[in-house]
């Protein structure tokens, strides 16, 4: 059975979260990039499910910069 783009998109998201949960950061990045590519290719225009992680990382980085400036 062939996978549809939407099934592949859902699979990529699940694999990205599973990789992150298992401290497999490179695989997380791989599957997250696949998700972005399939979302664009399929024209789904879904919001990026990993966006909250990006915001969290930005906030943590900003707090570190503020601490270093003291």
PDB file of N, CA, C and O in Angstrom:
ATOM      1  N   UNK A   1       0.832  -1.181   0.000  1.00  0.00           N
ATOM      2  CA  UNK A   1       0.000   0.000   0.000  1.00  0.00           C
ATOM      3  C   UNK A   1       0.879   1.248   0.000  1.00  0.00           C
ATOM      4  O   UNK A   1       1.820   1.353   0.786  1.00  0.00           O
ATOM      5  N   UNK A   2       0.573   2.169  -0.865  1.00  0.00           N
ATOM      6  CA  UNK A   2       1.324   3.416  -0.930  1.00  0.00           C
ATOM      7  C   UNK A   2       0.831   4.384   0.140  1.00  0.00           C
ATOM      8  O   UNK A   2      -0.363   4.469   0.427  1.00  0.00           O
ATOM      9  N   UNK A   3       1.778   5.104   0.718  1.00  0.00           N
ATOM     10  CA  UNK A   3       1.415   6.135   1.685  1.00  0.00           C
ATOM     11  C   UNK A   3       1.014   7.402   0.948  1.00  0.00           C
ATOM     12  O   UNK A   3       1.589   7.744  -0.085  1.00  0.00           O
ATOM     13  N   UNK A   4       0.038   8.081   1.483  1.00  0.00           N
ATOM     14  CA  UNK A   4      -0.287   9.397   0.954  1.00  0.00           C
ATOM     15  C   UNK A   4       0.693  10.397   1.571  1.00  0.00           C
ATOM     16  O   UNK A   4       1.373  10.086   2.549  1.00  0.00           O
ATOM     17  N   UNK A   5       0.757  11.572   1.005  1.00  0.00           N
ATOM     18  CA  UNK A   5       1.627  12.609   1.570  1.00  0.00           C
ATOM     19  C   UNK A   5       1.204  12.940   2.996  1.00  0.00           C
ATOM     20  O   UNK A   5       2.045  13.178   3.862  1.00  0.00           O
ATOM     21  N   UNK A   6      -0.095  12.953   3.229  1.00  0.00           N
ATOM     22  CA  UNK A   6      -0.571  13.286   4.572  1.00  0.00           C
ATOM     23  C   UNK A   6      -0.181  12.209   5.586  1.00  0.00           C
ATOM     24  O   UNK A   6       0.168  12.529   6.723  1.00  0.00           O
ATOM     25  N   UNK A   7      -0.236  10.950   5.186  1.00  0.00           N
ATOM     26  CA  UNK A   7       0.198   9.868   6.075  1.00  0.00           C
ATOM     27  C   UNK A   7       1.695   9.979   6.355  1.00  0.00           C
ATOM     28  O   UNK A   7       2.140   9.773   7.484  1.00  0.00           O
ATOM     29  N   UNK A   8       2.458  10.303   5.329  1.00  0.00           N
ATOM     30  CA  UNK A   8       3.903  10.469   5.500  1.00  0.00           C
ATOM     31  C   UNK A   8       4.202  11.662   6.404  1.00  0.00           C
ATOM     32  O   UNK A   8       5.133  11.616   7.208  1.00  0.00           O
ATOM     33  N   UNK A   9       3.418  12.725   6.275  1.00  0.00           N
ATOM     34  CA  UNK A   9       3.572  13.913   7.118  1.00  0.00           C
ATOM     35  C   UNK A   9       3.310  13.544   8.575  1.00  0.00           C
ATOM     36  O   UNK A   9       4.080  13.918   9.460  1.00  0.00           O
ATOM     37  N   UNK A  10       2.240  12.819   8.822  1.00  0.00           N
ATOM     38  CA  UNK A  10       1.907  12.395  10.186  1.00  0.00           C
ATOM     39  C   UNK A  10       2.982  11.466  10.754  1.00  0.00           C
ATOM     40  O   UNK A  10       3.337  11.562  11.929  1.00  0.00           O
ATOM     41  N   UNK A  11       3.489  10.578   9.921  1.00  0.00           N
ATOM     42  CA  UNK A  11       4.544   9.666  10.354  1.00  0.00           C
ATOM     43  C   UNK A  11       5.826  10.434  10.703  1.00  0.00           C
ATOM     44  O   UNK A  11       6.481  10.131  11.700  1.00  0.00           O
ATOM     45  N   UNK A  12       6.176  11.417   9.890  1.00  0.00           N
ATOM     46  CA  UNK A  12       7.378  12.216  10.150  1.00  0.00           C
ATOM     47  C   UNK A  12       7.258  12.953  11.481  1.00  0.00           C
ATOM     48  O   UNK A  12       8.227  13.034  12.236  1.00  0.00           O
ATOM     49  N   UNK A  13       6.075  13.490  11.770  1.00  0.00           N
ATOM     50  CA  UNK A  13       5.884  14.187  13.045  1.00  0.00           C
ATOM     51  C   UNK A  13       6.040  13.215  14.217  1.00  0.00           C
ATOM     52  O   UNK A  13       6.724  13.515  15.196  1.00  0.00           O
ATOM     53  N   UNK A  14       5.405  12.061  14.107  1.00  0.00           N
ATOM     54  CA  UNK A  14       5.494  11.065  15.182  1.00  0.00           C
ATOM     55  C   UNK A  14       6.934  10.612  15.398  1.00  0.00           C
ATOM     56  O   UNK A  14       7.376  10.457  16.537  1.00  0.00           O
ATOM     57  N   UNK A  15       7.660  10.401  14.314  1.00  0.00           N
ATOM     58  CA  UNK A  15       9.054   9.954  14.431  1.00  0.00           C
ATOM     59  C   UNK A  15       9.945  11.051  15.009  1.00  0.00           C
ATOM     60  O   UNK A  15      10.887  10.765  15.748  1.00  0.00           O
ATOM     61  N   UNK A  16       9.647  12.309  14.670  1.00  0.00           N
ATOM     62  CA  UNK A  16      10.427  13.417  15.226  1.00  0.00           C
ATOM     63  C   UNK A  16      10.246  13.483  16.738  1.00  0.00           C
ATOM     64  O   UNK A  16      11.226  13.592  17.475  1.00  0.00           O
ATOM     65  N   UNK A  17       8.999  13.416  17.206  1.00  0.00           N
ATOM     66  CA  UNK A  17       8.745  13.470  18.647  1.00  0.00           C
ATOM     67  C   UNK A  17       9.370  12.274  19.349  1.00  0.00           C
ATOM     68  O   UNK A  17       9.945  12.422  20.427  1.00  0.00           O
ATOM     69  N   UNK A  18       9.265  11.090  18.750  1.00  0.00           N
ATOM     70  CA  UNK A  18       9.855   9.886  19.350  1.00  0.00           C
ATOM     71  C   UNK A  18      11.369  10.020  19.452  1.00  0.00           C
ATOM     72  O   UNK A  18      11.958   9.638  20.463  1.00  0.00           O
ATOM     73  N   UNK A  19      12.000  10.558  18.419  1.00  0.00           N
ATOM     74  CA  UNK A  19      13.451  10.741  18.433  1.00  0.00           C
ATOM     75  C   UNK A  19      13.850  11.711  19.542  1.00  0.00           C
ATOM     76  O   UNK A  19      14.806  11.458  20.275  1.00  0.00           O
ATOM     77  N   UNK A  20      13.126  12.810  19.667  1.00  0.00           N
ATOM     78  CA  UNK A  20      13.439  13.798  20.701  1.00  0.00           C
ATOM     79  C   UNK A  20      13.259  13.198  22.093  1.00  0.00           C
ATOM     80  O   UNK A  20      14.065  13.445  22.990  1.00  0.00           O
ATOM     81  N   UNK A  21      12.210  12.417  22.268  1.00  0.00           N
ATOM     82  CA  UNK A  21      11.950  11.790  23.566  1.00  0.00           C
ATOM     83  C   UNK A  21      13.035  10.795  23.952  1.00  0.00           C
ATOM     84  O   UNK A  21      13.203  10.488  25.132  1.00  0.00           O
ATOM     85  N   UNK A  22      13.766  10.294  22.979  1.00  0.00           N
ATOM     86  CA  UNK A  22      14.831   9.329  23.227  1.00  0.00           C
ATOM     87  C   UNK A  22      16.227   9.948  23.106  1.00  0.00           C
ATOM     88  O   UNK A  22      17.214   9.233  22.935  1.00  0.00           O
ATOM     89  N   UNK A  23      16.303  11.279  23.195  1.00  0.00           N
ATOM     90  CA  UNK A  23      17.581  11.997  23.145  1.00  0.00           C
ATOM     91  C   UNK A  23      18.335  11.764  21.838  1.00  0.00           C
ATOM     92  O   UNK A  23      19.565  11.819  21.817  1.00  0.00           O
ATOM     93  N   UNK A  24      17.626  11.510  20.767  1.00  0.00           N
ATOM     94  CA  UNK A  24      18.257  11.318  19.454  1.00  0.00           C
ATOM     95  C   UNK A  24      18.057  12.616  18.664  1.00  0.00           C
ATOM     96  O   UNK A  24      17.209  12.710  17.777  1.00  0.00           O
ATOM     97  N   UNK A  25      18.865  13.600  19.022  1.00  0.00           N
ATOM     98  CA  UNK A  25      18.662  14.956  18.525  1.00  0.00           C
ATOM     99  C   UNK A  25      18.880  15.088  17.029  1.00  0.00           C
ATOM    100  O   UNK A  25      18.175  15.848  16.365  1.00  0.00           O
ATOM    101  N   UNK A  26      19.842  14.361  16.494  1.00  0.00           N
ATOM    102  CA  UNK A  26      20.070  14.433  15.045  1.00  0.00           C
ATOM    103  C   UNK A  26      18.887  13.845  14.281  1.00  0.00           C
ATOM    104  O   UNK A  26      18.488  14.377  13.246  1.00  0.00           O
ATOM    105  N   UNK A  27      18.328  12.749  14.790  1.00  0.00           N
ATOM    106  CA  UNK A  27      17.172  12.146  14.137  1.00  0.00           C
ATOM    107  C   UNK A  27      15.938  13.035  14.287  1.00  0.00           C
ATOM    108  O   UNK A  27      15.093  13.091  13.394  1.00  0.00           O
ATOM    109  N   UNK A  28      15.842  13.725  15.420  1.00  0.00           N
ATOM    110  CA  UNK A  28      14.752  14.685  15.574  1.00  0.00           C
ATOM    111  C   UNK A  28      14.836  15.734  14.473  1.00  0.00           C
ATOM    112  O   UNK A  28      13.839  16.030  13.815  1.00  0.00           O
ATOM    113  N   UNK A  29      16.015  16.290  14.274  1.00  0.00           N
ATOM    114  CA  UNK A  29      16.201  17.298  13.235  1.00  0.00           C
ATOM    115  C   UNK A  29      15.884  16.760  11.854  1.00  0.00           C
ATOM    116  O   UNK A  29      15.285  17.452  11.032  1.00  0.00           O
ATOM    117  N   UNK A  30      16.285  15.527  11.602  1.00  0.00           N
ATOM    118  CA  UNK A  30      16.012  14.897  10.307  1.00  0.00           C
ATOM    119  C   UNK A  30      14.507  14.802  10.071  1.00  0.00           C
ATOM    120  O   UNK A  30      14.007  15.237   9.034  1.00  0.00           O
ATOM    121  N   UNK A  31      13.785  14.229  11.041  1.00  0.00           N
ATOM    122  CA  UNK A  31      12.343  14.032  10.848  1.00  0.00           C
ATOM    123  C   UNK A  31      11.572  15.355  10.871  1.00  0.00           C
ATOM    124  O   UNK A  31      10.562  15.499  10.183  1.00  0.00           O
ATOM    125  N   UNK A  32      12.048  16.314  11.658  1.00  0.00           N
ATOM    126  CA  UNK A  32      11.397  17.628  11.658  1.00  0.00           C
ATOM    127  C   UNK A  32      11.560  18.292  10.288  1.00  0.00           C
ATOM    128  O   UNK A  32      10.627  18.919   9.787  1.00  0.00           O
ATOM    129  N   UNK A  33      12.731  18.156   9.692  1.00  0.00           N
ATOM    130  CA  UNK A  33      12.959  18.714   8.356  1.00  0.00           C
ATOM    131  C   UNK A  33      12.103  18.005   7.309  1.00  0.00           C
ATOM    132  O   UNK A  33      11.587  18.644   6.392  1.00  0.00           O
ATOM    133  N   UNK A  34      11.952  16.688   7.444  1.00  0.00           N
ATOM    134  CA  UNK A  34      11.080  15.943   6.537  1.00  0.00           C
ATOM    135  C   UNK A  34       9.654  16.458   6.676  1.00  0.00           C
ATOM    136  O   UNK A  34       8.957  16.651   5.680  1.00  0.00           O
ATOM    137  N   UNK A  35       9.224  16.677   7.910  1.00  0.00           N
ATOM    138  CA  UNK A  35       7.875  17.197   8.149  1.00  0.00           C
ATOM    139  C   UNK A  35       7.683  18.537   7.429  1.00  0.00           C
ATOM    140  O   UNK A  35       6.684  18.736   6.739  1.00  0.00           O
ATOM    141  N   UNK A  36       8.636  19.446   7.592  1.00  0.00           N
ATOM    142  CA  UNK A  36       8.539  20.765   6.951  1.00  0.00           C
ATOM    143  C   UNK A  36       8.463  20.610   5.438  1.00  0.00           C
ATOM    144  O   UNK A  36       7.649  21.263   4.785  1.00  0.00           O
ATOM    145  N   UNK A  37       9.299  19.755   4.883  1.00  0.00           N
ATOM    146  CA  UNK A  37       9.323  19.537   3.440  1.00  0.00           C
ATOM    147  C   UNK A  37       7.984  18.974   2.943  1.00  0.00           C
ATOM    148  O   UNK A  37       7.433  19.471   1.960  1.00  0.00           O
ATOM    149  N   UNK A  38       7.466  17.951   3.609  1.00  0.00           N
ATOM    150  CA  UNK A  38       6.199  17.350   3.184  1.00  0.00           C
ATOM    151  C   UNK A  38       5.030  18.313   3.354  1.00  0.00           C
ATOM    152  O   UNK A  38       4.111  18.332   2.536  1.00  0.00           O
ATOM    153  N   UNK A  39       5.066  19.107   4.410  1.00  0.00           N
ATOM    154  CA  UNK A  39       4.002  20.093   4.635  1.00  0.00           C
ATOM    155  C   UNK A  39       3.961  21.094   3.484  1.00  0.00           C
ATOM    156  O   UNK A  39       2.889  21.466   3.006  1.00  0.00           O
ATOM    157  N   UNK A  40       5.131  21.519   3.051  1.00  0.00           N
ATOM    158  CA  UNK A  40       5.217  22.464   1.932  1.00  0.00           C
ATOM    159  C   UNK A  40       4.862  21.783   0.614  1.00  0.00           C
ATOM    160  O   UNK A  40       4.095  22.322  -0.183  1.00  0.00           O
ATOM    161  N   UNK A  41       5.419  20.605   0.390  1.00  0.00           N
ATOM    162  CA  UNK A  41       5.187  19.872  -0.852  1.00  0.00           C
ATOM    163  C   UNK A  41       3.708  19.545  -1.042  1.00  0.00           C
ATOM    164  O   UNK A  41       3.174  19.674  -2.143  1.00  0.00           O
ATOM    165  N   UNK A  42       3.054  19.123   0.031  1.00  0.00           N
ATOM    166  CA  UNK A  42       1.641  18.760  -0.047  1.00  0.00           C
ATOM    167  C   UNK A  42       0.699  19.939  -0.011  1.00  0.00           C
ATOM    168  O   UNK A  42      -0.503  19.776  -0.220  1.00  0.00           O
ATOM    169  N   UNK A  43       1.223  21.130   0.251  1.00  0.00           N
ATOM    170  CA  UNK A  43       0.377  22.322   0.324  1.00  0.00           C
ATOM    171  C   UNK A  43      -0.583  22.288   1.502  1.00  0.00           C
ATOM    172  O   UNK A  43      -1.656  22.888   1.444  1.00  0.00           O
ATOM    173  N   UNK A  44      -0.209  21.590   2.577  1.00  0.00           N
ATOM    174  CA  UNK A  44      -1.106  21.446   3.727  1.00  0.00           C
ATOM    175  C   UNK A  44      -1.228  22.725   4.545  1.00  0.00           C
ATOM    176  O   UNK A  44      -2.284  23.003   5.113  1.00  0.00           O
ATOM    177  N   UNK A  45      -0.157  23.499   4.607  1.00  0.00           N
ATOM    178  CA  UNK A  45      -0.113  24.755   5.362  1.00  0.00           C
ATOM    179  C   UNK A  45      -0.462  24.552   6.836  1.00  0.00           C
ATOM    180  O   UNK A  45      -1.077  25.412   7.466  1.00  0.00           O
ATOM    181  N   UNK A  46      -0.055  23.395   7.374  1.00  0.00           N
ATOM    182  CA  UNK A  46      -0.253  23.157   8.811  1.00  0.00           C
ATOM    183  C   UNK A  46       0.742  23.998   9.592  1.00  0.00           C
ATOM    184  O   UNK A  46       1.864  24.213   9.134  1.00  0.00           O
ATOM    185  N   UNK A  47       0.344  24.475  10.768  1.00  0.00           N
ATOM    186  CA  UNK A  47       1.330  25.176  11.602  1.00  0.00           C
ATOM    187  C   UNK A  47       2.388  24.177  12.074  1.00  0.00           C
ATOM    188  O   UNK A  47       2.085  23.012  12.334  1.00  0.00           O
ATOM    189  N   UNK A  48       3.598  24.636  12.178  1.00  0.00           N
ATOM    190  CA  UNK A  48       4.705  23.774  12.567  1.00  0.00           C
ATOM    191  C   UNK A  48       4.511  23.304  14.010  1.00  0.00           C
ATOM    192  O   UNK A  48       4.467  24.130  14.922  1.00  0.00           O
ATOM    193  N   UNK A  49       4.393  21.986  14.232  1.00  0.00           N
ATOM    194  CA  UNK A  49       4.188  21.495  15.601  1.00  0.00           C
ATOM    195  C   UNK A  49       5.415  21.658  16.491  1.00  0.00           C
ATOM    196  O   UNK A  49       5.331  21.489  17.707  1.00  0.00           O
ATOM    197  N   UNK A  50       6.538  21.983  15.893  1.00  0.00           N
ATOM    198  CA  UNK A  50       7.780  22.126  16.648  1.00  0.00           C
ATOM    199  C   UNK A  50       8.061  23.586  17.018  1.00  0.00           C
ATOM    200  O   UNK A  50       9.063  23.878  17.671  1.00  0.00           O
ATOM    201  N   UNK A  51       7.199  24.482  16.612  1.00  0.00           N
ATOM    202  CA  UNK A  51       7.389  25.910  16.872  1.00  0.00           C
ATOM    203  C   UNK A  51       7.523  26.231  18.372  1.00  0.00           C
ATOM    204  O   UNK A  51       8.369  27.049  18.735  1.00  0.00           O
ATOM    205  N   UNK A  52       6.720  25.616  19.253  1.00  0.00           N
ATOM    206  CA  UNK A  52       6.911  25.913  20.681  1.00  0.00           C
ATOM    207  C   UNK A  52       8.315  25.575  21.186  1.00  0.00           C
ATOM    208  O   UNK A  52       8.825  26.237  22.090  1.00  0.00           O
ATOM    209  N   UNK A  53       8.933  24.557  20.612  1.00  0.00           N
ATOM    210  CA  UNK A  53      10.306  24.223  21.003  1.00  0.00           C
ATOM    211  C   UNK A  53      11.278  25.312  20.568  1.00  0.00           C
ATOM    212  O   UNK A  53      12.219  25.642  21.290  1.00  0.00           O
ATOM    213  N   UNK A  54      11.044  25.863  19.394  1.00  0.00           N
ATOM    214  CA  UNK A  54      11.898  26.933  18.879  1.00  0.00           C
ATOM    215  C   UNK A  54      11.764  28.162  19.777  1.00  0.00           C
ATOM    216  O   UNK A  54      12.763  28.799  20.109  1.00  0.00           O
ATOM    217  N   UNK A  55      10.530  28.497  20.170  1.00  0.00           N
ATOM    218  CA  UNK A  55      10.320  29.633  21.066  1.00  0.00           C
ATOM    219  C   UNK A  55      10.988  29.409  22.418  1.00  0.00           C
ATOM    220  O   UNK A  55      11.620  30.315  22.962  1.00  0.00           O
ATOM    221  N   UNK A  56      10.846  28.192  22.961  1.00  0.00           N
ATOM    222  CA  UNK A  56      11.470  27.868  24.237  1.00  0.00           C
ATOM    223  C   UNK A  56      12.990  28.015  24.158  1.00  0.00           C
ATOM    224  O   UNK A  56      13.616  28.589  25.048  1.00  0.00           O
ATOM    225  N   UNK A  57      13.570  27.489  23.083  1.00  0.00           N
ATOM    226  CA  UNK A  57      15.021  27.600  22.907  1.00  0.00           C
ATOM    227  C   UNK A  57      15.446  29.064  22.811  1.00  0.00           C
ATOM    228  O   UNK A  57      16.468  29.456  23.375  1.00  0.00           O
ATOM    229  N   UNK A  58      14.672  29.859  22.104  1.00  0.00           N
ATOM    230  CA  UNK A  58      14.985  31.283  21.991  1.00  0.00           C
ATOM    231  C   UNK A  58      14.924  31.983  23.334  1.00  0.00           C
ATOM    232  O   UNK A  58      15.768  32.826  23.639  1.00  0.00           O
ATOM    233  N   UNK A  59      13.925  31.637  24.140  1.00  0.00           N
ATOM    234  CA  UNK A  59      13.800  32.240  25.471  1.00  0.00           C
ATOM    235  C   UNK A  59      14.945  31.827  26.378  1.00  0.00           C
ATOM    236  O   UNK A  59      15.491  32.653  27.109  1.00  0.00           O
ATOM    237  N   UNK A  60      15.306  30.568  26.334  1.00  0.00           N
ATOM    238  CA  UNK A  60      16.422  30.087  27.155  1.00  0.00           C
ATOM    239  C   UNK A  60      17.712  30.775  26.726  1.00  0.00           C
ATOM    240  O   UNK A  60      18.507  31.205  27.562  1.00  0.00           O
ATOM    241  N   UNK A  61      17.907  30.872  25.433  1.00  0.00           N
ATOM    242  CA  UNK A  61      19.120  31.533  24.912  1.00  0.00           C
ATOM    243  C   UNK A  61      19.148  32.997  25.347  1.00  0.00           C
ATOM    244  O   UNK A  61      20.199  33.504  25.739  1.00  0.00           O
ATOM    245  N   UNK A  62      18.006  33.677  25.281  1.00  0.00           N
ATOM    246  CA  UNK A  62      17.938  35.082  25.668  1.00  0.00           C
ATOM    247  C   UNK A  62      18.267  35.235  27.153  1.00  0.00           C
ATOM    248  O   UNK A  62      18.977  36.167  27.531  1.00  0.00           O
ATOM    249  N   UNK A  63      17.767  34.341  27.992  1.00  0.00           N
ATOM    250  CA  UNK A  63      18.062  34.400  29.421  1.00  0.00           C
ATOM    251  C   UNK A  63      19.559  34.205  29.669  1.00  0.00           C
ATOM    252  O   UNK A  63      20.133  34.857  30.542  1.00  0.00           O
ATOM    253  N   UNK A  64      20.187  33.318  28.913  1.00  0.00           N
ATOM    254  CA  UNK A  64      21.625  33.095  29.066  1.00  0.00           C
ATOM    255  C   UNK A  64      22.409  34.340  28.665  1.00  0.00           C
ATOM    256  O   UNK A  64      23.388  34.701  29.319  1.00  0.00           O
ATOM    257  N   UNK A  65      21.981  34.989  27.596  1.00  0.00           N
ATOM    258  CA  UNK A  65      22.656  36.212  27.138  1.00  0.00           C
ATOM    259  C   UNK A  65      22.523  37.306  28.201  1.00  0.00           C
ATOM    260  O   UNK A  65      23.483  38.023  28.483  1.00  0.00           O
ATOM    261  N   UNK A  66      21.327  37.429  28.789  1.00  0.00           N
ATOM    262  CA  UNK A  66      21.123  38.442  29.818  1.00  0.00           C
ATOM    263  C   UNK A  66      22.005  38.157  31.035  1.00  0.00           C
ATOM    264  O   UNK A  66      22.544  39.086  31.636  1.00  0.00           O
ATOM    265  N   UNK A  67      22.156  36.886  31.402  1.00  0.00           N
ATOM    266  CA  UNK A  67      22.999  36.525  32.546  1.00  0.00           C
ATOM    267  C   UNK A  67      24.468  36.849  32.275  1.00  0.00           C
ATOM    268  O   UNK A  67      25.180  37.303  33.171  1.00  0.00           O
ATOM    269  N   UNK A  68      24.918  36.617  31.048  1.00  0.00           N
ATOM    270  CA  UNK A  68      26.301  36.895  30.701  1.00  0.00           C
ATOM    271  C   UNK A  68      26.606  38.376  30.679  1.00  0.00           C
ATOM    272  O   UNK A  68      27.745  38.783  30.909  1.00  0.00           O
ATOM    273  N   UNK A  69      25.591  39.188  30.403  1.00  0.00           N
ATOM    274  CA  UNK A  69      25.789  40.633  30.302  1.00  0.00           C
ATOM    275  C   UNK A  69      25.928  41.286  31.666  1.00  0.00           C
ATOM    276  O   UNK A  69      26.350  42.439  31.760  1.00  0.00           O
ATOM    277  N   UNK A  70      25.585  40.581  32.703  1.00  0.00           N
ATOM    278  CA  UNK A  70      25.648  41.173  34.069  1.00  0.00           C
ATOM    279  C   UNK A  70      27.043  41.304  34.566  1.00  0.00           C
ATOM    280  O   UNK A  70      27.259  41.778  35.681  1.00  0.00           O
TER     281      UNK A  70
END
